[in-house]
Amino acid sequence: MTPAAIETFFARLAADNPEPATELDHSDAFTLLVAVVLSAQATDAGVNRATKGLFAAASTPAAMVALGEAAIRDHIRTIGLFNTKARNVLALSAALVADHAGTVPHDRDALEALPGVGRKTANVVLNEVFGDETCAVDTHIFRVANRTGLAPGATPRAVEDGLTARTPPAYRRHAHHWLLLHGRYVCLARRPRCFACRVSDLCRFTPKTPAPATA
């Protein structure tokens, strides 16, 4: 995709949704961090259902440590990998209390040192909480970047680096959310909704998916 096409691509997504935001329910940096950790191999809707009770019981690192692994596990058992995630939530909460005075650090290395936190999770927190121009490449963004020709890459990191290099400065702050939402609701994995896509004329995917036949 040419630089001019990329500019138009993001301008259209921005016009439709000027202030995009995560769909994970949270009240602060800690609850967002926990929600993102829990979201691996789970839907945002499923995570939100699980965290409603969890955050009512414990919304700070100290409270989460006091709640304990068994109770955390009971709150999140409806989402995938809940045993491992419960251990990680407890461990990262303990680390925040011990090493960061109970606050979520504005530092990539410190975030990635927390149990259960990888580059993608750190990118989400840095972007959503601190306003950094990071792009967390999930399955949706990976698909959109490759399918459209926006920033092709064989790995999530390659796609992230491509997006970082090719996204115009004016759009870097919200690029992550625009691409994620576009992949979640329009550029679907099995049957992309090309007929309803605002950027279909800029996209290299062929053949375009036609609108469903009407009776």
Secondary structure, 3 states (H helix, E strand, C coil): CCHHHHHHHHHHHHHHCCCCCCCCCCCCHHHHHHHHHHCCCCCHHHHHHHHHHHHHHCCCHHHHHHHCHHHHHHHHCCCCCHHHHHHHHHHHHHHHHHHHCCCCCCCHHHHHCCCCCCHHHHHHHHHHCCCCCCCCCCHHHHHHHHHHCCCCCCCHHHHHHHHHHHCCHHHCCCHHHHHHHHHHHCCCCCCCCHHHCCCHHHCCCCCCCCCCCCC
